[in-house]
Amino acid sequence: MLDTSPGHVPAPPEEPHAAPPSDEPRGCLYALSQPPLMIFLGVIGCLLLMAALHDLYLL
């Protein structure tokens, strides 16, 4: 059973190998600056555009 009496509470152990916090977290703009992601999004966009034009003009 847990001891819930108000007494000395031990401090949590320190993490000696923890990485220091970075100045700014990387967000969406960093992800969009990656060439493979932009190529993938460009291919998907072209496929959607081709499908939309096919539906508009050929069906």
N, C-alpha and C positions, 0 to 999 in steps of 0.2 A: 504494500500500500504506500502511496506517496506521502511524504512528510510535508504538510502545508503550514507548518508553524512559521511565524515571522522570525526569521533568524538571518544568519549570514547566507547571502546568495552568491555562489561562485561566479566569477566572470567567465564569459564564453571564451573558448580557446582562440588565440589569434591565428590568422592564416599567414605564415611567413612567406609563402610563394604567391600571394595574391598580386595580380597585375594592378598597377596604379590606374585610377580612373582617367579616361581620356578627356581632353578639353571639350570636344564636341562629338556627340554621337553621330554616326553615319546614317543618313536617312534616305529618303526617296530619290533625291537628286543625285546622290552618289550611285545608287543602283541604276538609274537611267543613263549614267555616263559610261556604263560598261558596254563595249561593242557587241558581245554575243547576245545580250538581252535586246539591244536595239535592232540587231539583225532579225532575231526571232519575232519581235513585235512588228517589224516592217513586213516580213513574210506573211504573218497572220493578217495584217491590215490589207495587203495586196489581195489575198485570197477573199477577204470579205468584200472588198471593192469589186473584184471580178464577179463574185456571186450576185452582188446588188445590181451591177450593170447588166448581167445576163437576165436577171428577173425583169428589169425595167424594159429592155429593148428586144429581147428575143422570146419572151413568153407572152 
